[in-house]
């Protein structure tokens, strides 16, 4: 059944088993470039402006990847010129080969599309006529494909963040909370701040294992260093405040459409205190969020 028009909204679709192919198409200026960035953040293998005649062979190669390429997002639109006319033939070939696919169609009101083109100063793919005529001609050309779409999103009132949120809800709803990648970095202030840090926590006021002779050669990964640090109430209190702040703010970062967050914890040399607290943060938050840990300066003298 063709997807009905839902102004400013979406029509949700069920997931297919096995390899998942999403064909992103629609009107120029409706947000396809941003959409493919969203799919890339969700872990899809993305290809922009793939000629339709290549789609069946590309899908076959993905099937032969032994699961390495299981989620694919392709953008195909009128930029392909004469190639675009072969799209329905390509889709019929996929169906004949029993390869499942979904079509995501993006559109917007004429007035919105005109404003977006004027703001970005981009040329419309059908620029041999006036901008309004080009938009209307493209809408007519794409009408049959729109009728075949599984999901239609009208982006007229959407911000980029809202479009990303909609795509995450439709195609990866179970991963929304874990879609943002979080990197926790331990570092030493004496070697400089991590340039890509979003949040920086200074732990230099905590008791320093460097001044305990038998702990100095060790690192914050050693249980003896961790035991020493957690012996002090100030460590527990400060760590709890960091944990509370991250648990509060991470869902809001995710909701805003942020794809990655870098949390940096620094001590003097990046060997003891920052390492131990970074590892503990990963332990307590790792079951809820998509976390990785990097100890930048742990091996420096």
C-alpha positions in Angstrom: 0.0 0.0 0.0 1.4 3.5 -0.9 2.5 5.5 2.1 -0.1 8.2 2.9 0.9 11.8 3.1 1.5 12.9 6.7 2.4 16.6 6.8 5.2 17.3 9.2 5.3 13.7 10.3 6.3 10.2 9.3 4.9 6.7 8.6 6.8 4.1 10.6 7.8 0.8 8.9 8.6 -2.6 10.1 12.1 -3.9 9.9 13.1 -6.6 7.4 15.0 -9.7 8.4 18.6 -10.2 7.2 20.3 -7.4 5.2 18.6 -4.0 5.5 18.7 -1.7 2.5 17.2 1.8 2.8 16.8 3.8 -0.4 16.8 7.5 0.5 15.2 9.6 -2.2 12.8 12.6 -2.5 12.9 16.3 -3.5 16.1 18.3 -3.8 16.5 20.5 -0.7 14.3 18.2 1.5 17.3 17.0 3.5 18.7 13.9 1.8 22.3 14.8 2.5 21.6 15.3 6.2 19.6 12.1 6.2 22.5 10.0 4.9 24.7 11.5 7.6 22.1 10.3 10.2 22.2 6.8 8.8 26.0 6.8 8.9 25.8 7.7 12.6 23.5 4.7 13.1 26.1 2.4 11.6 24.8 2.0 8.0 27.2 1.7 5.1 26.2 4.8 3.0 26.6 5.6 -0.6 25.4 8.9 -2.1 24.1 9.3 -5.7 24.7 5.7 -6.7 23.5 5.2 -10.3 20.4 2.9 -10.2 21.9 0.4 -12.6 24.6 -0.4 -10.0 22.2 -1.0 -7.2 21.5 -4.8 -7.8 25.2 -5.6 -8.2 26.0 -3.5 -5.1 23.3 -5.4 -3.1 24.7 -8.7 -4.3 28.2 -7.7 -3.1 26.9 -6.7 0.3 25.2 -10.1 0.6 28.5 -11.8 -0.2 30.3 -9.8 2.6 29.4 -12.5 5.2 27.6 -10.1 7.4 30.2 -7.4 7.4 27.8 -5.1 5.5 24.4 -5.8 6.8 22.8 -2.3 6.9 23.0 -0.1 3.8 21.6 3.3 3.0 21.7 4.6 -0.6 20.8 8.0 -1.9 19.3 8.1 -5.4 17.5 11.1 -7.0 17.2 13.2 -10.1 20.9 14.2 -9.9 21.5 11.0 -11.7 20.0 12.5 -14.8 19.1 9.8 -17.4 20.4 7.1 -15.0 17.5 7.9 -12.7 15.0 6.5 -15.3 16.4 3.0 -14.6 15.6 3.1 -10.9 12.3 1.1 -11.2 14.1 -1.5 -13.2 16.8 -1.8 -10.5 14.1 -2.2 -7.8 12.4 -4.9 -9.8 15.7 -6.7 -10.1 16.1 -6.6 -6.3 12.6 -8.0 -5.9 13.3 -10.7 -8.4 16.5 -11.6 -6.4 14.4 -11.6 -3.2 16.4 -8.8 -1.7 14.3 -6.7 0.7 14.5 -2.9 0.7 12.7 0.1 2.0 12.2 3.5 0.4 12.5 6.6 2.5 11.1 9.6 0.7 11.8 13.2 1.9 9.7 16.2 0.8 8.9 19.7 1.8 6.6 22.5 0.8 7.5 24.6 -2.3 8.0 27.7 -0.2 10.4 26.0 2.1 12.4 24.4 -0.7 12.7 27.8 -2.4 13.9 29.4 0.8 16.5 26.6 1.4 17.9 27.0 -2.1 18.2 30.7 -1.8 19.9 30.4 1.7 22.4 27.9 0.5 22.8 29.4 -3.0 22.8 25.9 -4.5 21.6 25.2 -8.0 18.6 23.0 -8.5 19.4 19.8 -10.5 16.7 20.9 -13.0 18.1 24.5 -13.2 17.3 25.0 -16.9 14.0 26.6 -15.7 12.9 28.9 -12.9 13.4 27.6 -9.4 9.7 27.1 -8.7 9.2 25.4 -12.1 12.1 23.1 -11.3 10.7 22.1 -7.9 7.3 21.4 -9.4 8.7 19.5 -12.3 10.8 17.4 -9.9 7.8 16.8 -7.7 5.9 15.5 -10.7 8.8 13.3 -11.8 9.1 11.8 -8.3 5.4 11.2 -7.7 5.4 7.6 -8.8 8.4 6.8 -6.6 6.7 8.6 -3.7 3.7 6.4 -4.1 6.0 3.3 -3.7 7.7 4.7 -0.6 7.5 2.8 2.7 8.1 6.0 4.7 7.4 9.6 3.8 8.9 12.4 5.9 7.7 16.0 5.3 10.7 18.1 6.5 9.1 21.5 6.1 9.0 22.2 9.8 12.0 20.0 10.9 15.3 21.2 12.1 18.3 18.9 11.3 18.2 17.7 14.9 14.5 16.8 14.6 15.1 14.9 11.3 17.9 12.9 12.9 15.7 12.1 15.9 12.9 10.9 13.6 15.2 8.7 11.5 16.6 7.2 14.7 13.1 6.4 16.0 12.1 4.8 12.8 15.2 2.8 11.8 17.0 2.2 15.1 14.5 2.9 17.9 16.1 0.3 20.2 19.5 1.9 19.9 18.5 5.6 20.4 19.9 5.7 23.9 23.2 4.1 22.7 23.5 5.8 19.3 25.8 8.6 20.6 29.4 7.5 20.9 31.1 8.5 24.1 34.8 8.6 24.5 36.3 8.9 28.0 39.9 10.1 28.0 42.3 10.3 30.8 45.1 12.8 30.4 47.8 14.7 32.1 47.5 18.5 32.3 51.3 18.8 31.9 50.9 17.4 28.4 48.0 19.7 27.4 44.2 19.4 27.2 42.7 17.0 24.6 41.7 19.3 21.7 38.4 17.6 21.0 37.2 17.4 24.7 33.6 18.5 25.2 33.7 18.1 29.0 36.8 18.4 31.2 37.0 17.3 34.8 40.1 18.2 36.9 41.0 15.5 39.5 44.3 17.0 40.6 42.9 17.9 44.0 42.4 14.2 44.9 45.0 12.3 47.0 48.0 11.6 44.7 49.4 8.1 44.5 52.6 9.6 43.0 53.7 10.5 46.5 53.3 7.0 47.8 56.6 5.3 47.1 55.3 1.8 46.3 52.5 3.1 44.1 54.5 5.6 42.1 55.7 3.1 39.4 52.2 1.7 39.0 49.2 3.1 37.0 45.6 3.8 37.7 44.7 0.4 36.2 46.4 -1.4 39.1 44.1 -2.5 41.9 46.5 -1.2 44.5 46.2 2.3 43.1 42.5 2.1 42.8 42.2 0.9 46.4 44.3 3.8 47.6 42.1 6.4 45.8 38.8 4.9 46.9 40.0 4.9 50.5 39.3 8.7 50.6 35.8 10.1 51.0 36.6 13.0 48.7 37.1 10.6 45.8 33.7 9.0 46.3 32.0 12.3 46.6 33.6 13.9 43.5 33.1 10.7 41.4 29.4 10.6 42.3 29.0 14.2 41.2 30.6 13.4 37.8 28.5 10.4 37.4 25.3 12.3 38.3 26.1 15.1 35.8 26.8 12.6 33.0 23.7 10.6 33.6 21.7 13.8 33.6 23.2 15.4 30.5 23.9 12.5 28.2 20.2 11.9 27.3 19.9 15.6 26.5 23.0 15.5 24.3 21.4 12.5 22.5 18.1 14.3 22.1 19.9 17.3 20.5 21.3 15.0 17.9 24.9 14.9 19.0 26.7 11.9 17.5 29.7 11.8 19.8 30.8 13.2 23.2 34.4 13.4 24.5 34.7 13.4 28.3 38.2 14.1 29.6 39.5 13.6 33.1 42.9 15.1 33.9 45.4 14.8 36.7 49.0 16.1 36.7 50.7 13.4 34.7 47.7 11.3 33.4 49.0 8.1 35.0 47.2 7.5 38.3 44.1 9.4 39.3 42.6 10.3 36.0 43.1 6.7 34.7 41.4 5.1 37.7 38.4 7.4 37.6 38.0 7.1 33.8 37.9 3.3 34.2 35.4 3.5 37.0 33.1 5.8 34.9 33.3 3.3 32.0 32.3 0.5 34.4 29.3 2.2 35.9 28.0 3.7 32.7 29.0 1.1 30.1 25.9 -1.0 30.3 23.7 2.0 29.4 25.7 4.0 26.9 28.1 3.4 24.0 31.4 4.0 25.8 35.1 3.7 24.9 38.0 4.6 27.1 41.4 6.0 26.1 44.3 6.6 28.5 46.3 9.2 26.5 49.3 9.8 28.7 49.5 6.6 30.8 52.8 5.5 29.4 54.5 8.9 29.4 57.3 9.5 31.8 
